Amino acid sequence: MAERVILEWQWDDGNIAYLGRRGLSRKLVRQVALGAPRLRRNLKGRAATHLMIGRDDGGQIWTICIVEVTNSPGVWRAFNGWPSDDEEKAWYNRYK
């Protein structure tokens, strides 16, 4: 897969509120993004095209569902996320 670059995040009240209900925040998403995450394709048919897997400042590994804004290369939206499961942690540790 071609390397993807995250230059900035696109936020609105809807995705901030949804992330909050899932235990995530803009701050957490930025921490993961700045902490050398790995990106992989999400399952077909999902709203988010990629999974960003990486560590927050406390060392917790997170999986965050993201999509690149089509008319703004390098600008991404976070849709969902969770503390990574064992498979996601193993994948991240294998390729970091």
Secondary structure, DSSP 8 states (H G I E B T S, - for coil): -------EE---HHHHHHHHHTT--HHHHHHHHHS--EEEE--TT-S-SEEEEEE-TTS-EEEEEEEE-TTSTTEEEEEEEEE--HHHHHHHHHH-
